[in-house]
Amino acid sequence: MPRNTPLDQNHIEPHMCSIDLRIYILRNLPFFQGLSPEQIKEINPLFVDRGYKAGELIYAESNPAARLFVVADGIVKLTQLAQSGKEVMLDVLKSGEFFGSLTHKPKDQYSESAHAQNSVCALSIEGGQFRQILKMHSQVAIRVMDIMTERLKESQEMVRMISTAPVDQRIAFVLLKLADKLGEKNKVGLLIQMPLSREDIANLTALTTETVSRVMSQFQKDSWIKTGRQWVAITQKERLMDLVSIYS
C-alpha cells in the first residue's frame, strides 16, 4: 500500500483487545442492546478475544462450525469457493458485526471462510455457551431472529441484483453498499475504508476484472468516483443511486 493512500490504517494492534473495548463492543451488539451493564459484565467472561494479522485466516470453509465471532476492531472479509474453484468475496464486516455459527450441532460446518482484512481483534464464544445466553435472556433470542431475518432479506436483494442487473448497476449497487457500511467523508470524497481492488469488486459482483475496470473507468471519467491503488471514494453518490434506482 503506498504511503500516500487516503485510507485510515490506524487500528489497534491485534493483541490490544482491552476489557473496556470488549465491554463496549458487547454492549453495542444489536442482540445485546437492552441488557443491563451488570448482565453484560456477566456475559463478558464467556467471550474469548484474539488478534489476527492482516491476511490471516480466522476459520476456513467446511471447518467444524463451533463458534460465533464478533469484530471488535478492524475489518473481516468473508469468502466462499465457487464451483470453478475461484474464491468469491461474500461480504466485509466492520467493528460490532458478527459472523460464524449461531448453532451448536456436531456436524455443522462453516459455509464460508473468514479472513482478517487488516489488523483485527475478534471476540468469540462457543456455540453451546451462546445458546445458554439465549435461554437466560429471551429478548436476546428474539433480536437474533430479527437480525437473521433482515440479513436474509439483504442477501436475497444482493442475489437478485447480482443475478439479473446490468453490469454498471451491479457495480454501483456494491459500491453503495460498501460506502454505507465503511464510507467516511474525506477530502477525496466518501472514502470506502478498506483496501479494495478491482478483483475484490469483481468477486462481489460476479463479473470479470476486465469488466469492472471498464465500468469503474467510466464512473471515474464521469466524476462519480475517484480511485487509487486499492482504494475507492464516491464523489457523486446521488448518481450511483439514480443508476441503481432505474433497475429497482
N, C-alpha and C positions, 0 to 999 in steps of 0.2 A: 504494500500500500504506500503510495507516495506521501511525502511529508506534508504536502500542501492540500491533502484531502480535506474537504469540509466536514467529514464525518466526525462525530464526537466519540472518541475512543477512550474516554475516562471512565472505566469501570473498575470496580474493586478487584483486588487480587483474589484468585479463586479460593484461597484459604481463609478469607476475612469475612465469613458469613456470621456476623455478630448476633448475640442474643437479641439486641434491640431490633436488628433487621429482621430476624426470624419472627418476632412478635408482631412487628409492623406488617409484614407480608401476610401472616396468618390472619391477623385482624381484618385485613382488607380483601381477603379472598371472598368472592361473591357468595359462596355457600357457607362461610363462617360469619358473614355480617349479621349482626343482631345478637351474637353471643356476647356475654359479659367479659370484661377483662380477666376475671377470675377463671372463667371457663376456657378462655384462650390460653392462659398460663397452664391449665391442666392438660390441654391438648398438646402444647408445645413439645414436651419431652418425647412424645410418640414419633416426632419427625426427626430424621437424621439429615444433617447437612453435609454436602460435599462440593468441592470445587472442581471445575473442569477447564482445561486449557482450550484455546481456540482450535477447532477442528477435532477435538476429542469425542469419541463415541460414548454416549450415555447408556444406550442399550441398542441392540440390533433387532431388526425384524425377525420374527419367529423365535426369539428368546422367550423363555417362560415369563408370562406377564404377572409379576409378583408385586409390583409397587406402583403407587401413584406419586407423581413428581410435581413440584411447583417451582417455577422460575423465581428465585429471589433477586438475582441481578444478572444482567446480560441478555443475550438472545439465543434461543434454541431453534434449530431447524429440524423439521420432521420430513423424512423422505421415505419413499417406497420403491421397490424394484418392479418395473413394468415387465410384461411378458417378454419383451425384447431383450431384457437384461439391463436396460438403461435405468439409472437412478433418477426418480422424479421427485421434485420438491413439492410437498403437500401443503406446508404451512410454515410460518415463522411465529414464534411466541416470545412475548416480552415479559418483563417483571410482573408477577402476580397471576400469570396464566398457568394452567395445569395441563398435564399430559400423562400418558402411561395408562395404567389399568385401574378401573374403579371396582373391579370384581375380584373374587378370590376363589378361582376354580383351578384344580391341579393341572388341567390340560390347556388352560388359556395361554395364548401366545400374543406377543405384541404384533400389531398389524402394520407397524411402521418402525423405522429406525429414528433415533433422536441423536442429534449432533450439537455440540456447542459451537455456535457461530463465532463467538468471541469468548473472552473470559466469562465463565458462568459460575454462579453459586446456585445450587438447586437444593430444595428440601424434598425429602421423600418419606413415604410411610408405607408399611407393608399392608397389603390388601385386607387381611383379616382385622388388623387394628383400625383401619378406616371404617370397616363395617361396624365395629364396636362404637365408633363415634356416631354413626348413623342411628344405631339403636338407642344411644343415650340422648340424642338431640334430634327429635323428629323434624324440626324446622330445617335442619341441615339436609336431611334426606329429600325434603320437598324442593329445596333450592337446587340440589344436584339434578333432580329430574327436570326442573325448568331449564337449567343451563344446558343439559344434554339435548333437550328438545330444540332449543334455539340453535345449538351447534348443528344439529341435523338439518334444520332449515337452511342455514348458511351453506352447508355442504351441498345440499340439493341445488341451491342457487348457483353455486360455483360450477357444479357439474353441468347444469343446463346452459350456462354461458359458455363454458369451455367446449361443450359438445356441439353447439349449434350456431354460435355467433360468428360473424366475420372476424378476420384476424385482428384488425385495428381495434375493434370493440373489445375483444378478449384482452388485449394488452392494456387498453385504457382501464378496463374493469379491475385488473390485477393491480395496476399502479395505484388506483384509488383505494383499493382495499389495504394495500401496504401503507399508503400515506395516512389513512385513517388510524391505523394501528401504531405506526412507527414514525409518522411525519412530525417534524419540528420546524418552526419558522426559522429561516436562516437568510443571510444576505443573498444566497443564490436561489432562494425560493423555499417551497415546502419540501424540506430535505428528508428523504427516507433514510432513517438512521440505522442502516446496516449495509455491509458490503454487498452489492447487488450487481451481478454480471449479466450479460446478455443470455448466457447459458441458464442462469437461475430463472430469468423471466421465461425463457423457452420451456423450461421444465414445469413452470407453474401454469403455462397456457397451452401445453401440448402442441407446441409449434417448433419449427427448426430455428436454430440460432440465426441462420441467414434471414429468415422471415422477420424475426424480432429486430434484427439490426436494421433492416429496410424500413420497418414501420417506426422504430424509435428515431431513426434519422429524419423521417418526415415530420414526426412530432417536434423534433428539435428545430428543424427548418421553419416550422410554423410558429416557433417560440412558445410552444405549450409546455416544454420541459427543458431542463439543462442536464447534461450528463458529463461524467468524467470517468476515470478508471475505477470501475466498480462502485459508482455512486450515481443516484438519480434524484433530481429535485424537480418538483412540479411548479411551474410558473403561472400557468393558467388552468387552474383546477376546473373552472366552470366549463371550459372547452371539452375536457375529458368527460365531464358529467353529461354534457349535451350529447356527446357521441354515444355514451352508454345508454342514455335515455331513449335514443332513437330505436334501439333494439328492444328495450324493456317495454 
